[in-house]
Amino acid sequence: MNTAPHRNLLRWITGTRAPAPTVLIRLAVGSVFLSEGIQKFLFAAERGAGRFAKIGLPAPDVLGPFVGATEILCGSLVLLGLATRLAAMPLIATMLVAITTTKIPILVQRGFWAMAHDSRTDWSMLLGALFLLLVGAGPLALDARLAPPEGPRSPR
């Protein structure tokens, strides 16, 4: 059985060439998502299912807790630097939905500067998660300990 595809996938998930200060991006992204996920349960009417119903998302009683749990799980993984690239993917999707459903209407109704002000955290989290997807967790992460060793590269 050829384990090369599995090894390559694991290398992509855990591998990184990011510098050590990448931990600062992980701390920012992970802590914001972890906090927001917890708040979706603590303050469901304002930040979870109630908010989702107010902005017209479908099945808010299911979607609110689902998004909250996703933010808690993926935010925690990003903080630990464990499966960081995989954890970044749902966070990116979450931010794209947030920007589309809440910030685009502000742009249309109140203009660019109001949208720019209200979306600063959304853009920061989106770009931070995209950064982590592209470069990985950095050397100060559990991913770096789990990454398979680089083997000899085959010629292309």
C-alpha positions in Angstrom: 0.0 0.0 0.0 1.4 3.4 -1.0 1.3 5.8 1.9 2.8 8.7 -0.1 -0.6 10.4 -0.7 -1.5 10.2 3.0 2.0 11.5 4.0 1.7 14.3 1.5 -1.7 15.3 2.9 -0.4 15.2 6.4 2.7 17.2 5.3 0.4 19.9 3.8 -1.9 20.0 6.9 0.9 20.2 9.4 3.8 21.6 7.4 4.9 25.3 7.6 7.5 27.6 6.4 6.1 30.5 8.4 8.3 32.3 10.8 8.0 32.0 14.6 6.1 35.4 14.9 3.2 33.7 13.1 2.1 32.7 16.6 0.9 36.3 17.0 -1.5 35.9 14.1 -2.6 32.6 15.6 -3.2 34.2 19.0 -5.3 37.0 17.4 -7.4 34.8 15.1 -7.8 31.9 17.5 -8.7 34.1 20.6 -11.3 36.2 18.7 -13.0 33.1 17.2 -12.9 31.2 20.5 -14.4 34.2 22.3 -17.1 34.8 19.7 -18.0 31.1 19.6 -18.5 31.1 23.4 -20.6 34.3 23.2 -22.9 32.6 20.7 -24.0 30.3 23.5 -23.8 32.8 26.4 -25.7 35.5 24.6 -27.7 33.5 22.1 -30.4 36.2 21.5 -27.8 38.9 20.7 -24.9 37.0 19.1 -26.2 33.5 18.3 -29.5 32.1 17.0 -31.3 35.4 17.7 -28.8 37.4 15.7 -29.0 34.9 12.9 -32.8 35.1 12.8 -32.6 38.9 12.7 -30.4 38.9 9.7 -32.5 36.3 7.9 -30.2 33.2 8.0 -32.0 29.9 7.6 -32.6 27.6 10.6 -31.1 30.0 13.1 -31.8 27.7 16.1 -29.5 25.1 14.4 -27.1 27.4 12.6 -26.3 29.6 15.7 -25.1 26.7 17.9 -23.4 25.1 14.9 -21.4 28.2 14.1 -20.7 28.8 17.7 -19.3 25.2 18.1 -17.3 25.6 14.9 -15.8 28.8 16.1 -14.9 27.3 19.5 -13.4 24.2 18.0 -11.5 25.9 15.2 -10.4 28.8 17.3 -9.0 26.4 19.9 -7.2 24.5 17.2 -5.7 27.7 15.7 -4.5 28.7 19.2 -2.8 25.4 19.7 -1.5 25.3 16.2 -3.0 21.9 15.6 -4.4 21.2 12.1 -4.2 24.9 11.6 -4.8 24.9 7.8 -7.9 22.7 8.2 -9.2 24.8 11.1 -8.8 28.0 9.0 -11.1 26.7 6.3 -14.4 26.9 8.2 -13.3 30.2 9.8 -12.8 31.7 6.3 -16.3 30.4 5.3 -17.8 31.9 8.4 -16.2 35.3 7.7 -17.3 35.3 4.1 -20.9 34.7 5.2 -20.6 37.3 7.9 -19.3 39.9 5.5 -21.9 39.0 2.9 -24.9 39.0 5.2 -24.0 41.9 7.5 -21.5 44.2 5.9 -22.7 44.4 2.3 -26.1 45.7 3.5 -24.3 48.4 5.5 -22.3 49.3 2.3 -25.6 49.6 0.4 -27.5 51.5 3.0 -24.9 53.7 4.7 -22.0 53.8 2.4 -18.3 52.8 2.2 -17.0 54.4 5.3 -19.7 53.0 7.6 -19.1 49.6 6.1 -15.3 50.0 6.5 -15.6 50.9 10.1 -18.1 48.1 11.0 -16.1 45.4 9.1 -12.6 46.0 10.5 -12.7 42.9 12.7 -14.3 40.8 10.0 -11.7 41.7 7.4 -8.9 41.2 9.9 -10.2 37.7 10.9 -10.7 36.8 7.2 -7.2 37.9 6.2 -5.6 36.3 9.3 -7.3 33.0 8.6 -6.4 33.1 4.9 -2.8 33.8 6.0 -2.8 30.7 8.2 -4.3 28.6 5.5 -1.5 29.7 3.1 1.5 29.5 5.4 0.6 27.2 8.2 1.0 27.5 11.9 4.7 28.3 12.2 7.3 26.5 14.2 5.8 27.4 17.6 2.8 25.0 17.1 1.7 21.5 17.6 1.6 21.1 13.8 5.4 21.6 13.7 5.9 18.7 16.1 3.5 16.4 14.1 4.8 17.2 10.6 6.4 14.2 8.9 10.1 14.8 8.1 10.8 16.1 4.7 11.9 13.2 2.5 13.9 13.4 -0.7 12.0 15.3 -3.3 11.3 13.6 -6.5 12.2 15.4 -9.8 9.3 16.9 -11.6 
